[in-house]
Structures are given as structure tokens and as C-alpha cells.
């Protein structure tokens, strides 16, 4: 067999190993990524729970790199503090050694069984989570199969004198060995795969014990590079940098002691593969024990090395849409949610500035509100592009639904910004141009409706972030308050118009238009509640049909016909906003 064919066979086996690891990682994240994120936010306040989380998640994902990417994105988004994040990484580093320990035994016989069971579960089940359990089983089977093929492919390498000479030379060049293994791990994005490859090389006698240990150090070092390179902002780089510093410290301590360490581990087990894997475990366990107590000091050092960058003066520049998180749907969705909340903050600032605009001529404030609307539009566009890039196999059914919720919320906030900047501010300017200030009674009505809109914005955020059913019920119920306010204002305007009809009476139409547009803003917030209530089975037909047939006390005829019921939230929300709608009959 030619050397070229052998190298191609080894490369194919490594690719199969990496693909199996990828299937396990994506299967766990698709099926249980949301649960992992919720657990992450609730139970990582203590070192022990954070360490255990990192260990268990890495054992499930079969990759400390995947755990690091997940934790890095959560830390950058503010869902995970830097100190508990570093403890998570200490646990992840130990967890990856347990995976290597388990896979280093001769378990190739289980490969076809796992593949068969995983295939059967994936094909027979209609439940998304069980389908992903099947995917995990197939991935584990492929990993075991790839390891068996690797050991078989290494046999001819033992007789390749030139390759053996090159690899044996690594014994005298440990720094070169560390660099080569680090580059391979960076390229493969899997320290588990490289450590198992090193174990296979050691079993075949291609490298001796000391060379294997140097390669293992390089694999540990290379596993920290992908999250560091792929992190976008300095804040996002803090967690992977801290993990890199821990591994660098370990390498600097162990490099001068490779020979005595190799002798000690060989005395425990003569199997070269076990020596490499045992060193991998001892290295990471020792670092975890050494750094878990002074981890706060390490986090302070990392913050000094990577200080908080100055906030961009342009409010429309995204801060949290980390491209590196697109491989993990629940992490990317958390980033998109965080960026969406920046849009909410801008919209709230715009709404709060309305009262000043109605009471006094402030062109600076009006221009500021216009710039905020432009920033909202650009943030919304960036979020839509980010969610579009997220599509594909990284998304499960729940992730897809959450993506649609974010898109709907973004669109509603954009509409609120447009109404505020293009309508409400223009009406205030028109009122001033006419030389007529709002009366005390008119300002009272505007303030009442304005306050209700701000309160509904708070409820809308609770619905968006938590799916809060009670907040959704309050949000839908609040539309009656605005309806009564608008109706009473219209009645007063009609009476006043009759009493004061003549050339001196004008301007009340602006006041009514302001109330109407505040109600339109409220309708965009109310639209968020309908899907939550519909899912909970609490969406009453009255809440929908009232949008078409108003009771008599609200100025309608009070008649109700079954054919007038609207089945669907989109039409109800459109009617409530005063938009044209197809009649249900």
C-alpha cells in the first residue's frame, strides 16, 4: 500500500471522527440547547455548580471547544459572568478528558449497535427531541468506528521509516511538538479527536511516551484557540483568553518535566495510549484544582488585559450580534434578543421625549428622536440579517419559533419608532405652527394615554422575554382603557366643535390624531400578546370581535353575529390598529 493512500485513509478516518463529534454536538444543542441555556442562567452562581455544568455539558457535547464557544457567547451577551464562565471552562477541560478516557478503550464493537439504534430512533420518531437523541447515537457510533479505523490505518505507518524518523524527532523538540499539535487541534476544532489520534500514534509506536505527552500539551493549547479567534469583541475574547492563560501556564510548568512525568505514568501503565490519555486527564484536573480558588483574581487580570471598549457613538451599530455564535442556535438567539432590547430602549426614549415635544418647541429634541428612529431601523435590519444567517441545520423547531417571535417583535418596534418620529413629532410641530397650544384637558388626555403606552411597553417586554401569560392578559385588557380614552376625547371634541364652530376654532384635529397614533403604538404592543394567549388557550373571541363590533356603550351598535368572529391573531391586530381588513364573512 502506497504512503499516499495510507495518508488519505488516515485523513478520511479523522474526518469521520470529526463528523461524528459534530453530530453529537448538534444533536444535543438542537434537542436540549434551550434547556441548557435556562439551566445556565439559574444554577451557575457557585463554583461547584459551574464546574459540574462545564464537565457534564462537555461530556454530552463530546467537545470542550463547543462548550467554550457556547460559554463565550453567553459571557459576551451578559448571560454569564466572567468568573463563573472561567469555572465552567475548568470543568469543560476536565470533561473532555473523561470523553477521551472512555473512547480510548476498545469499544469499537459498540459502533454498529449505536449506529443502528440511533438510526432507528431518528427514522421512527416524530418527536424532535427523540430525533436528536437518535442523531447523538449515530454520532457516537461513527466516532467509535473512526477510532477503530484509525488504529487499523496506523499499522502500515509503523513500517514507514521516514515518517517514524520525523515523529521520533519530536522527542527532542517538545516545543515543536506542542506547536504542531496546537495547529492540528485548531484546524480540527476538537481536542478529543487529536488526543485520540495521539493515543493511536503512541499505540503504533510511531511516537514515544515523551513525544506523546508534548503532543497532548499542544492539543490542550490548540483547543483554546478557536473560541479566541472567532470571538468578535474584546469582551467576548475575555473568557477564551482566560482559558488560554490557564493552559499556557500548565504547558510552561510541564514542558521541563516531560521526562519524569512520562516515567511516572509509564510505571502506572505500560500501554502507550493509556499514558497519553492519563496525562491529558491529570493535566486538566491539576489545573482545575489549582485555579478554581483564585479564579476571581484571574478574571480581574483578564479584564485588565481586555478592558471594556468605548461604546460606539452611533446607536445603530450592533453590539451583541456575534458571528461566532451562529453555529449554536440558542446562543445566537440570545444575542439577537439582547440586541432587540437595545431597540426597545431607544423606542422608550423616543416615547418619553414626546411630552416635552408636545409642550414646548424643542427642535433639538425632535432631531434627536429622528436619529433614534434611524438607529432602530438599522438595528432591526442587522438583526434580520443575523437571523437569516442562523438558518439551516443549527435550528430546531423551538429555535425556529423563537426566531419568528424575535422578527415579529423587531418589526413592531420599528413601526413604533416610525409612528413616533414621522407622525407624532410632526403633529407637535404642526400644532406649534398654528400658534395653538394644547389645552390642559387635552394634555391630561395625552398624558394618560402616553402613560398607558409606556406601561404596555413594559408588559410587552415581559411577554417577549418570558412568554408571561399574565402580562399578556394585562396587555390585551389595557386596550379597553385606551378605547375609552379615545372615545371620551372624541365626544368632547365634537361638543366643543359645536359650541365654538367658526373661523377661530381649529387645531383639535391634531389632538385627536395624536391620540389615534398613540393607540396605534399600543396596538403594535398588543399584537405581541395574542400568540401567547392563543397558545395558552386563553384568547377569548370577545377580545377579537370587539375590534369589529363595539358594544353599545363604546359607540357601536352592540350587535354580535357569529359570522363576525375573527379566527386568527393577525387580522385582529390589524383591525385594532385601524388598518383595512378582509371581512370574515
C-alpha positions in Angstrom: 0.0 0.0 0.0 1.5 3.4 -1.0 2.2 6.0 1.5 -0.1 8.5 -0.2 -3.0 6.1 0.1 -2.3 5.5 3.8 -2.2 9.2 4.5 -5.5 9.7 2.6 -7.0 6.8 4.7 -5.9 8.4 7.9 -7.2 11.8 6.8 -10.6 10.2 6.0 -10.8 8.4 9.3 -10.0 11.7 11.1 -12.7 13.4 9.1 -15.2 10.7 10.1 -14.2 11.2 13.7 -14.8 14.9 13.5 -18.1 14.4 11.7 -19.3 12.1 14.5 -18.3 14.7 17.1 -20.2 17.3 15.1 -23.4 15.1 15.0 -23.2 14.6 18.8 -22.7 18.3 19.4 -25.5 19.5 17.1 -27.9 16.7 18.3 -27.5 17.8 22.0 -27.8 21.5 21.2 -30.8 21.1 18.9 -32.7 18.8 21.3 -31.7 20.3 24.6 -29.9 23.6 23.9 -32.8 25.7 25.3 -32.9 23.7 28.5 -29.1 24.1 28.8 -29.4 27.8 28.4 -32.1 28.1 31.1 -30.1 25.9 33.5 -27.0 28.0 32.7 -28.8 31.2 33.8 -30.2 29.7 37.1 -27.5 27.4 38.6 -24.1 28.9 37.9 -23.9 31.2 41.0 -21.5 28.8 42.8 -18.1 27.4 41.7 -19.2 23.7 42.2 -22.3 24.0 40.1 -20.5 25.9 37.4 -17.7 23.4 37.3 -20.2 20.5 37.2 -22.1 22.2 34.4 -18.9 22.5 32.3 -18.0 18.9 32.9 -21.4 17.4 32.1 -22.1 19.6 29.1 -18.7 18.8 27.6 -19.3 15.1 28.2 -22.6 15.4 26.4 -21.3 17.5 23.5 -18.1 15.5 23.2 -16.2 18.7 22.7 -14.7 21.3 25.1 -14.4 23.6 22.1 -18.2 23.6 21.6 -18.7 24.3 25.3 -16.2 27.1 25.1 -17.9 28.7 22.1 -21.3 28.5 24.0 -19.9 29.9 27.2 -18.0 32.6 25.4 -21.1 33.9 23.6 -23.2 33.8 26.9 -20.4 35.7 28.6 -20.3 38.3 25.8 -24.1 38.7 25.9 -24.1 39.2 29.7 -26.0 36.0 30.5 -22.9 34.5 32.2 -20.4 36.4 34.4 -16.7 36.1 33.6 -15.7 34.4 36.9 -18.4 31.6 36.7 -17.6 31.3 33.0 -13.9 30.6 33.8 -15.0 27.9 36.3 -17.3 26.4 33.5 -14.2 26.2 31.3 -12.2 24.5 34.0 -15.0 21.9 34.3 -15.2 21.6 30.5 -11.4 20.9 30.3 -11.8 18.0 32.7 -15.0 16.8 30.9 -13.1 16.5 27.6 -10.6 14.2 29.3 -13.4 11.9 30.5 -14.6 11.6 26.9 -11.1 10.8 25.8 -10.8 8.2 28.6 -14.0 6.5 27.6 -13.2 6.4 23.9 -9.6 5.2 24.4 -10.8 1.8 25.4 -11.6 -0.9 22.9 -15.3 -0.1 22.4 -15.4 -0.5 18.6 -17.8 -3.4 18.9 -20.5 -0.9 20.1 -20.2 1.2 17.0 -22.7 -0.7 14.8 -25.1 -1.1 17.7 -25.1 2.6 18.4 -25.5 3.5 14.7 -28.4 1.0 14.3 -30.2 2.2 17.4 -29.6 5.8 16.6 -30.9 5.3 13.0 -34.0 3.5 14.2 -34.9 6.3 16.7 -34.2 9.0 14.2 -36.4 7.5 11.5 -39.2 6.2 13.6 -39.8 9.1 16.0 -41.8 12.2 15.2 -40.7 14.0 18.3 -37.9 16.5 17.6 -36.0 15.6 20.8 -36.1 11.9 20.2 -34.9 12.5 16.6 -31.9 14.3 18.1 -31.3 11.5 20.6 -31.0 9.3 17.5 -28.6 11.7 15.9 -26.4 11.6 19.0 -26.4 7.8 18.9 -25.3 7.8 15.2 -22.6 10.3 16.0 -21.2 8.2 18.9 -21.2 5.2 16.7 -19.3 7.0 13.9 -16.8 8.2 16.5 -16.1 4.7 17.7 -15.9 3.4 14.1 -13.5 6.1 13.1 -11.2 5.3 16.1 -11.2 1.6 15.1 -10.3 2.5 11.5 -7.6 4.9 12.7 -5.9 2.2 14.7 -6.0 -0.1 11.7 -4.7 2.6 9.4 -1.7 3.3 11.7 -0.3 -0.2 11.3 1.5 0.4 7.9 2.9 3.7 9.4 5.0 1.7 11.8 7.0 0.4 8.8 7.4 3.9 7.2 11.0 4.7 8.3 10.9 8.3 7.1 7.7 9.2 8.9 8.8 7.4 12.1 12.1 9.3 12.0 10.2 12.6 11.7 7.8 11.9 14.5 10.6 10.4 16.7 12.5 13.7 16.3 9.7 15.4 18.2 11.0 13.8 21.4 14.0 16.1 21.3 11.9 19.1 20.1 9.0 19.3 22.6 8.2 23.0 21.7 7.9 22.0 18.0 5.6 19.1 19.0 3.4 21.4 21.0 3.2 23.8 18.1 2.3 21.1 15.6 -0.4 19.6 17.8 -1.8 23.0 18.6 -2.2 23.8 14.9 -3.8 20.5 14.2 -6.3 21.0 17.1 -7.1 24.5 15.9 -7.8 23.2 12.4 -9.9 20.3 13.6 -11.8 22.2 16.4 -11.6 19.1 18.5 -9.0 18.4 21.2 -10.7 15.0 21.8 -10.1 13.9 18.2 -6.4 15.0 18.4 -5.7 13.3 21.8 -7.2 10.1 20.5 -5.1 10.4 17.3 -2.0 10.9 19.5 -3.0 7.8 21.5 -3.3 5.8 18.3 0.2 7.0 17.2 1.6 6.0 20.6 0.0 2.6 20.3 1.6 2.1 16.9 4.9 3.0 18.3 5.2 6.0 15.9 5.9 8.4 18.9 7.4 7.5 22.3 5.9 8.5 25.6 7.7 11.8 25.9 6.8 12.9 22.4 3.2 11.8 23.0 3.0 14.0 26.2 4.3 17.0 24.3 1.7 16.5 21.6 -1.0 16.2 24.3 0.1 19.6 25.7 -0.2 21.1 22.2 -3.7 19.6 21.8 -4.8 21.2 25.0 -3.3 24.5 23.9 -4.9 24.4 20.5 -8.3 23.7 21.9 -8.4 27.2 23.3 -7.6 29.0 20.1 -10.9 28.7 18.0 -13.1 30.5 20.6 -10.5 33.2 21.0 -10.1 33.7 17.2 -13.8 33.6 16.5 -14.9 36.0 19.3 -15.7 39.4 17.9 -15.4 42.0 20.6 -12.8 42.4 23.4 -15.4 41.5 25.9 -16.2 38.3 24.0 -12.5 37.4 24.0 -12.1 37.6 27.8 -13.3 34.1 28.6 -11.3 32.2 25.9 -8.3 34.3 26.8 -8.6 33.3 30.5 -8.8 29.7 29.4 -5.7 30.1 27.2 -3.8 31.6 30.0 -4.6 28.7 32.3 -3.4 26.2 29.6 -0.3 28.2 28.8 0.7 28.2 32.5 0.2 24.4 32.6 2.4 23.9 29.4 5.2 26.1 30.8 5.2 24.0 34.1 5.0 20.6 32.4 7.4 21.1 29.4 10.6 20.9 31.5 9.2 17.9 33.4 8.1 15.7 30.5 10.7 13.0 31.0 10.0 12.4 34.7 6.2 12.7 34.1 6.5 10.1 31.3 8.5 7.7 33.6 5.9 8.1 36.4 2.9 7.4 34.1 4.7 4.5 32.4 5.2 2.9 35.8 1.4 3.1 36.3 0.5 1.7 32.9 2.8 0.3 30.2 0.2 0.9 27.5 1.4 4.0 25.5 -2.1 5.0 24.7 -3.1 5.0 28.4 0.0 7.1 29.2 -1.1 9.8 26.8 -4.8 9.8 27.9 -3.9 9.6 31.6 -1.6 12.6 31.2 -4.4 14.5 29.4 -6.7 13.9 32.5 -4.0 14.7 35.1 -3.0 17.9 33.3 -6.5 19.3 33.2 -7.6 18.1 36.7 -4.4 19.6 38.2 -5.1 23.0 36.5 -8.7 22.9 37.7 -7.7 22.2 41.3 -5.0 24.9 41.1 -7.2 27.7 39.6 -10.7 27.1 40.9 -10.0 29.1 44.1 -8.1 32.1 42.7 -10.3 32.3 39.6 -11.6 35.8 40.6 -8.0 37.1 40.5 -7.6 35.5 37.1 -10.9 37.2 35.9 -9.6 40.6 37.1 -6.3 40.1 35.2 -8.2 39.3 32.0 -10.4 42.4 32.4 -7.2 44.5 32.7 -5.8 42.9 29.6 -9.0 43.4 27.7 -10.8 46.5 29.1 -14.3 47.5 28.1 -14.1 49.2 24.8 -15.8 52.6 24.4 -19.4 52.5 23.4 -19.9 53.5 19.7 -21.4 56.9 19.3 -23.6 55.6 16.6 -26.6 53.9 18.3 -27.4 51.9 15.2 -24.2 49.9 15.4 -25.0 46.3 16.7 -23.1 45.3 19.9 -24.2 41.7 20.5 -24.6 40.0 17.1 -21.6 37.8 17.5 -20.9 35.9 14.2 -19.1 33.1 16.1 -22.4 32.2 17.8 -24.2 31.3 14.6 -23.2 27.7 15.0 -25.3 27.4 18.2 -28.9 28.5 17.7 -29.9 29.1 21.3 -26.8 31.2 21.9 -27.3 33.2 18.7 -31.0 33.8 19.6 -29.9 35.1 23.0 -27.6 37.5 21.2 -30.4 38.7 18.9 -32.7 39.1 21.9 -30.1 41.2 23.7 -29.7 43.4 20.6 -33.5 43.7 20.3 -33.7 45.1 23.8 -31.4 47.9 22.7 -34.2 48.7 20.1 -36.7 48.7 23.0 -34.5 51.1 25.0 -34.3 53.5 22.0 -38.1 53.3 21.4 -38.8 54.0 25.1 -36.5 57.1 25.0 -38.4 58.3 21.9 -41.7 57.9 23.6 -40.6 59.5 26.8 -39.5 62.6 24.8 -42.9 63.1 23.3 -44.4 65.0 26.3 -41.7 67.6 26.1 -42.2 67.9 22.3 -46.0 68.5 22.8 -45.5 71.2 25.5 -42.6 73.3 24.1 -40.8 74.0 20.8 -37.6 71.9 21.1 -36.1 71.2 17.6 -33.0 69.6 19.2 -35.1 67.0 20.9 -37.2 66.4 17.8 -34.0 65.9 15.7 -32.7 63.5 18.4 -35.9 61.4 18.2 -35.4 61.3 14.4 -31.9 60.0 14.8 -33.1 57.3 17.3 -35.6 56.1 14.7 -32.9 55.8 12.1 -30.8 53.8 14.7 -33.8 51.5 15.4 -34.2 50.8 11.7 -30.5 49.9 11.2 -30.5 47.7 14.3 -33.7 45.9 13.0 -32.0 45.3 9.6 -28.9 43.9 11.3 -31.0 41.6 13.5 -32.9 40.3 10.5 -29.7 39.6 8.5 -28.2 37.8 11.6 -31.3 35.6 12.0 -31.2 34.8 8.3 -27.6 33.7 8.6 -28.7 31.5 11.5 -31.0 29.3 9.4 -30.2 25.8 8.4 -29.3 22.8 10.4 -28.4 24.8 13.5 -32.2 25.4 14.1 -34.7 23.1 15.7 -38.5 23.6 15.8 -38.4 25.6 19.0 -35.5 27.7 17.8 -37.4 28.5 14.6 -40.4 29.6 16.6 -38.3 31.8 18.8 -36.6 33.3 15.7 -40.1 34.3 14.3 -41.0 35.8 17.7 -37.9 38.0 17.6 -38.6 39.0 14.0 -42.2 40.0 14.9 -41.1 42.0 17.9 -38.4 43.8 15.8 -40.9 44.7 13.2 -43.4 46.1 15.8 -40.6 48.2 17.5 -39.6 49.5 14.1 -43.3 50.5 13.4 -43.4 52.2 16.9 -40.3 54.2 16.0 -41.8 55.2 12.7 -45.1 56.4 14.2 -43.3 58.3 16.8 -40.8 60.1 14.6 -42.8 60.5 11.4 -46.3 61.2 12.8 -46.4 62.2 16.5 -43.4 64.6 16.3 -44.8 66.1 13.1 -48.2 66.7 14.7 -46.5 68.5 17.6 -44.7 70.7 15.1 -48.0 71.4 13.2 -49.7 72.4 16.4 -46.9 74.9 17.1 -47.1 76.3 13.6 -50.8 77.0 14.1 -49.9 79.0 17.2 -52.2 77.0 19.3 -51.1 75.2 22.5 -52.9 72.2 23.8 -55.4 72.9 26.5 -55.0 71.5 30.0 -57.7 69.0 29.3 -56.1 67.9 26.1 -52.7 67.5 27.7 -54.3 65.5 30.5 -55.7 63.0 28.0 -52.4 62.9 26.1 -50.5 62.2 29.3 -53.0 59.5 30.4 -52.7 57.7 27.1 -49.0 58.2 26.9 -48.5 56.7 30.4 -50.6 53.7 29.4 -48.5 53.2 26.3 -45.3 53.2 28.4 -46.8 50.7 30.8 -47.8 48.5 27.9 -44.3 48.7 26.6 -43.1 47.2 29.9 -45.7 44.4 29.7 -44.7 43.8 26.1 -41.1 43.3 27.1 -42.2 40.7 29.7 -44.2 38.9 27.1 -41.4 38.9 24.7 -38.6 37.8 27.1 -40.5 35.3 29.3 -43.7 34.4 27.5 -45.5 35.8 30.5 -49.2 34.9 30.2 -50.3 37.2 33.0 -48.5 40.1 31.3 -50.1 39.2 28.0 -53.6 39.2 29.6 -52.9 42.6 31.1 -51.7 43.9 27.8 -54.8 42.9 25.9 -57.1 44.2 28.7 -55.4 47.6 28.6 -56.7 48.2 25.1 -60.1 48.9 26.6 -58.6 51.7 28.7 -57.3 53.4 25.5 -60.5 52.8 23.7 -62.5 54.6 26.4 -59.9 57.5 26.5 -60.1 57.9 22.7 -64.0 57.7 22.7 -64.3 60.2 25.5 -61.8 62.6 23.8 -63.7 62.4 20.5 -67.0 63.2 22.3 -65.5 66.2 24.0 -64.1 67.4 20.7 -67.5 67.1 18.9 -69.2 69.0 21.7 -66.5 71.7 21.7 -66.7 72.0 17.9 -70.5 72.6 18.1 -70.1 75.2 20.8 -67.2 77.0 19.2 -67.8 76.4 15.5 -66.4 79.2 13.4 -63.2 80.6 11.9 -61.5 80.8 15.3 -61.8 77.1 16.1 -59.1 74.8 14.7 -56.4 72.5 15.9 -58.4 70.0 17.8 -58.0 67.5 14.9 -54.2 67.4 15.7 -55.0 66.4 19.3 -57.3 63.6 18.1 -54.7 62.4 15.6 -52.1 62.2 18.4 -54.5 60.1 20.5 -55.1 57.9 17.5 -51.4 57.3 16.8 -50.7 56.6 20.5 -53.4 54.0 20.2 -51.6 52.6 17.0 -48.4 52.4 19.0 -50.3 50.4 21.7 -51.8 48.1 19.0 -48.2 47.0 17.9 -47.5 46.1 21.6 -50.8 44.3 22.0 -50.1 42.2 18.9 -47.3 40.5 20.9 -49.8 39.1 23.4 -52.1 37.3 21.0 -49.8 34.3 20.1 -49.0 33.8 23.8 -52.7 33.7 24.8 -53.7 31.6 21.8 -51.0 29.1 22.7 -52.3 29.0 26.3 -55.9 28.7 25.1 -56.9 32.0 26.7 -57.6 34.0 23.6 -61.3 34.8 24.0 -63.4 35.6 21.0 -64.7 38.7 22.7 -61.2 40.2 22.6 -61.1 39.7 18.9 -64.7 40.5 17.9 -64.7 43.7 19.9 -62.2 45.0 17.4 -65.1 44.8 14.7 -68.4 45.1 16.6 -68.0 47.5 19.5 -70.5 47.3 22.4 -73.2 50.0 22.5 -71.6 51.9 25.4 -68.4 52.3 23.3 -70.2 53.9 20.4 -71.1 50.8 18.4 -74.4 49.1 17.7 -73.8 46.4 20.2 -74.8 43.7 17.8 -72.9 40.4 17.6 -73.2 37.8 14.9 -71.3 34.5 14.9 -70.2 35.2 11.4 -68.3 38.3 12.7 -65.9 36.3 14.8 -62.3 36.6 13.6 -60.2 33.4 13.9 -56.5 34.5 13.9 -54.4 37.0 15.7 -53.0 38.8 12.6 -56.4 40.1 11.4 -57.5 41.0 15.0 -54.3 43.1 15.5 -54.7 44.7 12.1 -58.3 45.7 12.9 -57.3 47.1 16.2 -54.6 49.2 14.6 -57.2 50.7 12.3 -55.9 49.0 9.2 -58.2 47.7 6.5 -59.1 44.1 6.9 -61.0 41.5 4.9 -64.4 40.8 6.5 -64.6 37.3 8.0 -67.7 36.5 6.0 
